[in-house]
C-alpha cells in the first residue's frame, strides 16, 4: 500500500489480508483509506463491492509495482504498457 501526498509517494506499507471473504477484503481496504486499487485480475463481485466503497479500480496490470505506481502518480492512468496481453478489462 502506497500513500501519495502532493503527487509523490510518501509512505509504503504492507497490508496483509488473510481472510478470503471478499466483503472483508473491501472493508479492510476501506478502513485503511485505500481510494485506488491497481491489480492484475479481479472477480466481478469484488469489482462491484469496491465500486460501492468508492474505490477506483485499475485492473489487468502487470509489472514492477513501484514503476506502475510512479506512472499512476504522474497522471498516467492508462498504464497501457503494463496491461496484461489480451486483457479486456472489467
DSSP file (Angstrom, degrees, kcal/mol; ACC not computed):
  #  RESIDUE AA STRUCTURE BP1 BP2  ACC     N-H-->O    O-->H-N    N-H-->O    O-->H-N    TCO  KAPPA ALPHA  PHI   PSI    X-CA   Y-CA   Z-CA
    1    1 A X              0   0    0      0, 0.0    12,-3.2     0, 0.0     2,-0.4   0.000 360.0 360.0 360.0 128.7    0.0    0.0    0.0
    2    2 A X  E     -A   12   0A   0     10,-0.2     2,-0.5     8,-0.0    10,-0.2  -0.886 360.0-145.9-110.4 140.1    1.4    3.4   -1.0
    3    3 A X  E     -A   11   0A   0      8,-2.8     7,-3.1    -2,-0.4     8,-1.2  -0.911  14.4-157.8-102.4 130.0    0.5    6.7    0.4
    4    4 A X  E     +A    9   0A   0     -2,-0.5     2,-0.4     5,-0.2     5,-0.2  -0.938  13.0 177.5-112.1 124.8    0.5    9.6   -2.1
    5    5 A X  E >  S-A    8   0A   0      3,-2.8     3,-1.4    -2,-0.5    -2,-0.0  -0.994  71.0 -14.6-127.2 126.5    0.9   13.2   -0.9
    6    6 A X  T 3  S-     0   0    0     -2,-0.4    -1,-0.1     1,-0.3     3,-0.1   0.871 129.5 -50.8  51.2  43.0    1.1   16.2   -3.2
    7    7 A X  T 3  S+     0   0    0      1,-0.2     2,-0.3    -3,-0.0    -1,-0.3   0.646 120.1  99.6  75.3  15.1    1.8   13.9   -6.2
    8    8 A X  E <  S-A    5   0A   0     -3,-1.4    -3,-2.8    66,-0.0     2,-0.5  -0.972  79.8-108.5-134.2 148.9    4.6   12.0   -4.5
    9    9 A X  E     +A    4   0A   0     -2,-0.3    -5,-0.2    -5,-0.2     3,-0.1  -0.644  39.8 169.2 -73.4 121.2    4.9    8.6   -2.8
   10   10 A X  E     +     0   0A   0     -7,-3.1     2,-0.3    -2,-0.5    -6,-0.2   0.596  59.5  15.8-110.6 -15.6    5.4    9.4    0.9
   11   11 A X  E     -A    3   0A   0     -8,-1.2    -8,-2.8     2,-0.0     2,-0.4  -0.988  52.7-158.0-158.8 147.0    4.9    6.0    2.5
   12   12 A X  E     +A    2   0A   0     -2,-0.3     2,-0.4   -10,-0.2   -10,-0.2  -0.999  20.5 172.5-128.3 130.1    4.9    2.3    1.6
   13   13 A X        -     0   0    0    -12,-3.2     2,-0.6    -2,-0.4    -2,-0.0  -0.999  31.5-125.8-141.0 139.0    3.2   -0.2    3.9
   14   14 A X        -     0   0    0     -2,-0.4     2,-0.7     2,-0.0    -2,-0.0  -0.754  23.4-165.0 -84.6 123.1    2.4   -3.9    3.6
   15   15 A X        -     0   0    0     -2,-0.6     2,-0.5     2,-0.0    -2,-0.0  -0.921   5.7-162.7-111.8 107.2   -1.3   -4.5    4.1
   16   16 A X        -     0   0    0     -2,-0.7     2,-0.6     2,-0.0    -2,-0.0  -0.784   8.7-173.0 -95.7 128.4   -1.9   -8.2    4.7
   17   17 A X        +     0   0    0     -2,-0.5     8,-0.1     1,-0.1    -2,-0.0  -0.934   8.8 171.8-120.6 105.9   -5.4   -9.5    4.2
   18   18 A X        +     0   0    0     -2,-0.6    -1,-0.1     2,-0.0     2,-0.1   0.823  50.8  90.1 -85.0 -33.3   -5.6  -13.2    5.3
   19   19 A X        -     0   0    0      1,-0.1     6,-0.0     2,-0.1    -2,-0.0  -0.425  62.0-154.4 -69.7 137.7   -9.4  -13.7    5.2
   20   20 A X        +     0   0    0     -2,-0.1     2,-0.7     4,-0.1    -1,-0.1   0.397  60.6 112.4 -92.7   2.7  -10.6  -14.9    1.8
   21   21 A X    >>  -     0   0    0      1,-0.2     4,-1.4     2,-0.0     3,-1.3  -0.688  64.2-144.3 -81.6 113.7  -14.1  -13.5    2.3
   22   22 A X  H 3> S+     0   0    0     -2,-0.7     4,-2.3     1,-0.3     3,-0.3   0.833  94.5  56.3 -53.0 -45.1  -14.4  -10.7   -0.3
   23   23 A X  H 3> S+     0   0    0      1,-0.2     4,-2.2     2,-0.2    -1,-0.3   0.861 107.2  51.3 -58.6 -32.3  -16.6   -8.3    1.8
   24   24 A X  H <> S+     0   0    0     -3,-1.3     4,-2.5     2,-0.2    -1,-0.2   0.859 106.6  54.2 -71.4 -34.1  -13.9   -8.4    4.5
   25   25 A X  H  X S+     0   0    0     -4,-1.4     4,-2.4    -3,-0.3    -2,-0.2   0.957 111.2  45.3 -58.7 -50.6  -11.2   -7.5    1.9
   26   26 A X  H  X S+     0   0    0     -4,-2.3     4,-2.6     1,-0.2    -2,-0.2   0.901 112.2  51.4 -61.1 -42.8  -13.2   -4.5    0.8
   27   27 A X  H  X S+     0   0    0     -4,-2.2     4,-2.9    -5,-0.2    -1,-0.2   0.918 110.3  48.6 -62.1 -43.6  -13.9   -3.4    4.4
   28   28 A X  H  X S+     0   0    0     -4,-2.5     4,-1.4     2,-0.2    -2,-0.2   0.910 111.6  49.3 -65.4 -41.3  -10.2   -3.7    5.3
   29   29 A X  H  <>S+     0   0    0     -4,-2.4     5,-2.5     1,-0.2     3,-0.3   0.940 114.4  45.6 -60.9 -46.3   -9.2   -1.6    2.2
   30   30 A X  H ><5S+     0   0    0     -4,-2.6     3,-1.7     1,-0.2    -2,-0.2   0.897 109.0  55.2 -63.2 -41.4  -11.8    1.0    3.1
   31   31 A X  H 3<5S+     0   0    0     -4,-2.9    -1,-0.2     1,-0.3    -2,-0.2   0.789 107.5  51.1 -62.7 -27.8  -10.7    1.0    6.8
   32   32 A X  T 3<5S-     0   0    0     -4,-1.4    -1,-0.3    -3,-0.3    -2,-0.2   0.330 119.2-110.4 -92.7   7.2   -7.2    1.8    5.7
   33   33 A X  T < 5 +     0   0    0     -3,-1.7     2,-0.2     1,-0.2    -3,-0.2   0.704  55.1 167.7  76.6  19.3   -8.3    4.7    3.5
   34   34 A X      < +     0   0    0     -5,-2.5    -1,-0.2    -6,-0.2     3,-0.1  -0.508  10.1 170.1 -67.8 129.8   -7.5    3.0    0.2
   35   35 A X        +     0   0    0      1,-0.3    21,-2.6    -2,-0.2     2,-0.3   0.457  64.5  35.3-119.3  -6.0   -9.1    5.0   -2.7
   36   36 A X  E     -b   56   0B   0     19,-0.2     2,-0.5     2,-0.0    -1,-0.3  -0.980  61.7-163.6-148.6 137.0   -7.5    3.3   -5.7
   37   37 A X  E     -b   57   0B   0     19,-3.0    21,-2.9    -2,-0.3     2,-0.5  -0.984   0.6-167.5-123.5 126.3   -6.5   -0.3   -6.3
   38   38 A X  E     +b   58   0B   0     -2,-0.5     2,-0.3    19,-0.2    21,-0.2  -0.960  28.4 149.5-110.8 125.2   -4.2   -1.4   -9.1
   39   39 A X        -     0   0    0     19,-2.3    22,-2.6    -2,-0.5    21,-0.2  -0.895  50.5-119.4-148.3 173.8   -4.2   -5.2   -9.7
   40   40 A X  S    S-     0   0    0      1,-0.3    20,-3.0    -2,-0.3     2,-0.3   0.947  89.4  -7.0 -79.2 -78.9   -3.8   -8.0  -12.2
   41   41 A X        -     0   0    0     18,-0.2    -1,-0.3    19,-0.1     2,-0.3  -0.881  64.4-177.9-123.9 153.8   -7.1   -9.8  -12.3
   42   42 A X        -     0   0    0     -2,-0.3     2,-0.1    -3,-0.1    17,-0.0  -0.996  26.6-112.0-153.4 144.8  -10.2   -9.4  -10.1
   43   43 A X     >  -     0   0    0     -2,-0.3     4,-2.2     1,-0.1     5,-0.1  -0.407  28.4-117.3 -78.2 155.5  -13.6  -11.0   -9.9
   44   44 A X  H  > S+     0   0    0      1,-0.2     4,-2.3     2,-0.2     5,-0.2   0.895 114.1  53.5 -60.4 -42.8  -16.8   -9.2  -10.8
   45   45 A X  H  > S+     0   0    0      1,-0.2     4,-2.2     2,-0.2    -1,-0.2   0.903 109.3  49.7 -60.0 -37.9  -18.3   -9.4   -7.2
   46   46 A X  H  > S+     0   0    0      2,-0.2     4,-2.4     1,-0.2    -1,-0.2   0.909 109.0  52.4 -65.3 -41.8  -15.1   -7.8   -5.9
   47   47 A X  H  X S+     0   0    0     -4,-2.2     4,-2.5     1,-0.2    -2,-0.2   0.933 109.9  48.6 -57.6 -47.7  -15.3   -5.1   -8.5
   48   48 A X  H  X S+     0   0    0     -4,-2.3     4,-2.0     1,-0.2    -1,-0.2   0.908 111.8  48.4 -61.7 -43.6  -18.9   -4.3   -7.5
   49   49 A X  H  X S+     0   0    0     -4,-2.2     4,-1.2     2,-0.2    -1,-0.2   0.877 110.9  50.6 -67.1 -37.1  -18.0   -4.2   -3.8
   50   50 A X  H  <>S+     0   0    0     -4,-2.4     5,-2.5     2,-0.2     4,-0.4   0.921 109.1  51.7 -64.4 -43.3  -15.1   -1.9   -4.5
   51   51 A X  H ><5S+     0   0    0     -4,-2.5     3,-1.3     1,-0.2    -2,-0.2   0.891 105.6  55.6 -60.5 -39.7  -17.3    0.5   -6.5
   52   52 A X  H 3<5S+     0   0    0     -4,-2.0    -1,-0.2     1,-0.3    -2,-0.2   0.826 108.5  48.2 -61.2 -31.7  -19.8    0.6   -3.6
   53   53 A X  T 3<5S-     0   0    0     -4,-1.2    -1,-0.3    -3,-0.4    -2,-0.2   0.469 117.8-114.1 -87.8  -2.7  -17.0    1.7   -1.3
   54   54 A X  T < 5 +     0   0    0     -3,-1.3     2,-0.6    -4,-0.4    -3,-0.2   0.715  64.0 150.6  78.3  20.3  -15.8    4.4   -3.9
   55   55 A X      < -     0   0    0     -5,-2.5    -1,-0.3    -6,-0.1   -19,-0.2  -0.783  43.5-133.0 -90.5 121.0  -12.5    2.7   -4.5
   56   56 A X  E     -b   36   0B   0    -21,-2.6   -19,-3.0    -2,-0.6     2,-0.4  -0.495  22.1-149.3 -72.6 139.3  -11.2    3.3   -8.0
   57   57 A X  E     +b   37   0B   0    -21,-0.2     2,-0.5    -2,-0.2   -19,-0.2  -0.938  22.5 179.9-119.0 131.9  -10.0    0.2   -9.8
   58   58 A X  E     +b   38   0B   0    -21,-2.9   -19,-2.3    -2,-0.4     3,-0.2  -0.944  26.0 175.6-123.6 106.6   -7.3   -0.2  -12.4
   59   59 A X        +     0   0    0     -2,-0.5   -19,-0.2   -21,-0.2   -18,-0.2  -0.627  46.8  51.0-112.7 169.1   -7.2   -3.9  -13.3
   60   60 A X  S    S+     0   0    0    -20,-3.0    24,-2.8     1,-0.3     2,-0.4   0.776  76.1 142.5  79.2  27.9   -5.2   -6.0  -15.8
   61   61 A X  B     +C   83   0C   0    -22,-2.6     2,-0.3    -3,-0.2    -1,-0.3  -0.839  22.5 171.3-108.7 137.7   -1.9   -4.6  -14.8
   62   62 A X        +     0   0    0     20,-2.8     2,-0.2    -2,-0.4   -23,-0.0  -0.943  30.6  71.5-136.3 159.5    1.4   -6.4  -14.5
   63   63 A X  S    S-     0   0    0     -2,-0.3     2,-0.4     4,-0.0    19,-0.1  -0.699  89.3 -23.1 127.2-179.4    4.9   -5.3  -13.9
   64   64 A X    >>  -     0   0    0     -2,-0.2     4,-2.0     1,-0.2     3,-0.5  -0.515  58.9-142.4 -68.2 118.7    7.1   -3.9  -11.2
   65   65 A X  H 3> S+     0   0    0     -2,-0.4     4,-2.9     1,-0.3     5,-0.2   0.833  95.4  55.7 -59.7 -39.2    4.7   -2.3   -8.8
   66   66 A X  H 3> S+     0   0    0      1,-0.2     4,-2.6     2,-0.2    -1,-0.3   0.920 109.9  47.1 -60.9 -42.1    6.8    0.8   -7.9
   67   67 A X  H <> S+     0   0    0     -3,-0.5     4,-2.3     2,-0.2    -1,-0.2   0.898 112.6  49.9 -64.9 -40.8    7.1    1.7  -11.6
   68   68 A X  H  X S+     0   0    0     -4,-2.0     4,-2.3     2,-0.2    -2,-0.2   0.934 112.6  46.5 -62.6 -46.7    3.3    1.2  -12.1
   69   69 A X  H  X S+     0   0    0     -4,-2.9     4,-2.9     2,-0.2     5,-0.2   0.911 110.3  53.6 -63.8 -42.2    2.5    3.4   -9.1
   70   70 A X  H  X S+     0   0    0     -4,-2.6     4,-1.8    -5,-0.2    -1,-0.2   0.928 110.1  46.9 -58.3 -46.1    5.0    6.1  -10.2
   71   71 A X  H  <>S+     0   0    0     -4,-2.3     5,-2.3     1,-0.2    -1,-0.2   0.905 112.7  49.9 -63.0 -40.8    3.3    6.3  -13.6
   72   72 A X  H ><5S+     0   0    0     -4,-2.3     3,-1.7     1,-0.2    -2,-0.2   0.912 108.9  51.8 -63.2 -42.8   -0.1    6.4  -12.0
   73   73 A X  H 3<5S+     0   0    0     -4,-2.9    -1,-0.2     1,-0.3    -2,-0.2   0.849 103.5  58.8 -62.4 -34.5    1.0    9.2   -9.6
   74   74 A X  T 3<5S-     0   0    0     -4,-1.8    -1,-0.3    -5,-0.2    -2,-0.2   0.480 127.7-100.5 -74.5  -1.0    2.3   11.2  -12.7
   75   75 A X  T < 5S+     0   0    0     -3,-1.7     2,-1.7     1,-0.2    -3,-0.2   0.472  82.4 133.8  97.1   2.2   -1.3   11.1  -14.0
   76   76 A X      < +     0   0    0     -5,-2.3     3,-0.2     1,-0.2    -1,-0.2  -0.599  16.5 158.4 -85.7  79.1   -0.8    8.2  -16.5
   77   77 A X        +     0   0    0     -2,-1.7    -1,-0.2     1,-0.2    -5,-0.1   0.514  62.4  71.7 -82.2  -3.9   -3.9    6.3  -15.5
   78   78 A X        +     0   0    0     -3,-0.1    -1,-0.2     1,-0.0    -2,-0.1   0.922  67.1 179.4 -72.7 -45.8   -3.9    4.5  -18.9
   79   79 A X    >   +     0   0    0     -3,-0.2     3,-2.0     1,-0.1     4,-0.3   0.771  15.0 158.9  50.5  32.2   -0.9    2.4  -17.9
   80   80 A X  G >   +     0   0    0      1,-0.3     3,-1.4     2,-0.2    -1,-0.1   0.814  64.3  61.4 -56.7 -35.3   -1.1    0.6  -21.3
   81   81 A X  G 3  S+     0   0    0      1,-0.3    -1,-0.3   -20,-0.0    -2,-0.1   0.684 106.9  46.7 -69.5 -14.0    2.5   -0.5  -21.3
   82   82 A X  G <  S+     0   0    0     -3,-2.0   -20,-2.8     2,-0.1    -1,-0.3   0.396  84.9 124.5-101.7   0.0    1.7   -2.5  -18.1
   83   83 A X  B <   -C   61   0C   0     -3,-1.4   -22,-0.2    -4,-0.3     2,-0.1  -0.356  68.9-111.5 -67.5 136.9   -1.5   -4.1  -19.5
   84   84 A X    >   -     0   0    0    -24,-2.8     3,-2.1   -44,-0.1    -1,-0.1  -0.443  44.3 -95.8 -62.9 137.5   -1.7   -7.9  -19.4
   85   85 A X  T 3  S+     0   0    0      1,-0.3    -1,-0.1    -2,-0.1     3,-0.1  -0.339 108.7   6.9 -57.2 131.0   -1.6   -9.3  -23.0
   86   86 A X  T 3  S+     0   0    0      1,-0.2     2,-0.3    -3,-0.1    -1,-0.3   0.463  90.0 150.3  77.7   1.4   -5.2   -9.9  -24.2
   87   87 A X    <   -     0   0    0     -3,-2.1    -1,-0.2     1,-0.1    -4,-0.0  -0.507  23.9-178.4 -71.8 128.4   -6.8   -8.3  -21.2
   88   88 A X        -     0   0    0     -2,-0.3    -1,-0.1     1,-0.1    -2,-0.0   0.518  35.0-136.7-106.1  -8.2  -10.1   -6.7  -22.0
   89   89 A X              0   0    0      1,-0.1    -1,-0.1   -31,-0.0   -29,-0.1   0.154 360.0 360.0  83.1 165.9  -10.9   -5.3  -18.5
   90   90 A X              0   0    0    -47,-0.0    -1,-0.1   -31,-0.0   -30,-0.0   0.269 360.0 360.0-125.3 360.0  -13.8   -5.0  -16.2
